[in-house]
Amino acid sequence: MDKSRYNELSPDETAIIEYKGTEPPFSGEYDKFYEVGVYSCRRCDFELYRSGDKFDAHCGWPAFDKEIKDSVVWQLDEDGHRTEIVCANCKGHLGHVFTGEGLTASNTRHCVNSLSVKFRKTDV
């Protein structure tokens, strides 16, 4: 991987994005954050989620019920039981996706580490 084309990451961001870690629940800056804008990959700036698709799942991490088209890849987690989500551009770890919980009309919850994304305010 050519890291020179990516943003510099803190040790905590590296642990999550590159080594598939998880930040503690209710600790991330975007858990209870609801401004209008776009969330992009902290490592490569690729746009991933729109604020209109964010909801409070009361799980301790930012939750989205859908991604921007073709921005997130779903893959079987190393544990073989969960579905990991990664940035489609740089393959950085974002979190996990869960279906069948009935929390939204799409019946999908992207459970995302705040340290995997960054927010950019927009008008819409």
N, C-alpha and C positions, 0 to 999 in steps of 0.2 A: 504494500500500500504506500503510495506517495503522499506522505503527510504534509509536504510543503504546500499543497494546494488547499489545505483545510485550515480552519480557524484554530488558534491555539486553545487548548483546553486546560482547565484546572485539574489537579489530581482527582478530585471528586467526580468531575465530568468525565474524565478518562476512564475511571473505574466503572462507570455506568455505560457510557457509549461504546467503549472499545472492549470491555471485559464483562459486559452484560450484567452489571450490578443493578441494585435497586435502592433508591433513596428511602429513608424512613417515612412511613405514612404521616400525613399532615404536616410535613416539614418543607415542602416545596413552595416556591414563590407563586406558582400558578394554580395551586389547589383551590383557593377561594378567590380567584381573579376572573373578572368578567368584563373587561374592556373590549371594545370592538376592534378587531384586527385579525392578523394572520400569525400563526405559529410556524416557525421554520426550524429546520435541523440546526442545532447549536454547532455542529461540526462543519457542515458544508453550506448552510444557508438555503437549502432546498425547501420550498414551501410545502407544508404537510397538512395543516388543519386550519379551518376558519373558525372564528369565535362563535359564529351562529350555530355551530355544530357541537359546542361545548355544553356540558350539563353537570349538575352536582349529583354525583353518584354516591356521595357520602362514604367513599372508599379510602380517602386520604391522598389520592393522586388526581391530577387533572383527567377528566374523562370526556371523550368525544364519541358521538355516535356514527361518524363517518369521517373519512379522510378526503383530501383533495384527490381527484381522479389520478391514478397511476403514481401516487407519491409515496405510498407505504406498501411494503411487501409483507405478507403473512407467511410464516414458516413454522414448522413444528419445533418447539423448544427442545433443548437438550434433555430435559426431563421426560420427554415423550408424552406429556399429558397436557401441556398448555400450548397456546399458539403465540409465538413471539412476533412482535412487529418491529421492522427495521426500516430505515430511510431507503427509499428506492434508488437514491443517487449514490450515497456513500456506504450503505449497509450498516450504519451506526444503529446500535440498540436503542429503541424508544421505550419499550415496555411489553405489554401483552394485550391481546384482544380476547374478549369473552362474548359469547353469543347465547341467546336463549334465556336471558335474565328478566326480560319484560320491562326494562327500565325506560325504553324509548320506543317509538314506532318502528325504528329499524331493528330493534332487538339486539343491538350491538353496543359494546362498550370498549373503546380503546382506552386502556389504563396506561397513562404516559408519565414517565419521570419528568418533573419540571427541569431537571438538569440536562435532559436530552434536547430540549427545545428552547427557543427564545421568541419573544413576542415583538411584533411590529404593529403599531397602531395604524388603522386605516379609517376612512370615512364610512365604509360599508362592511 
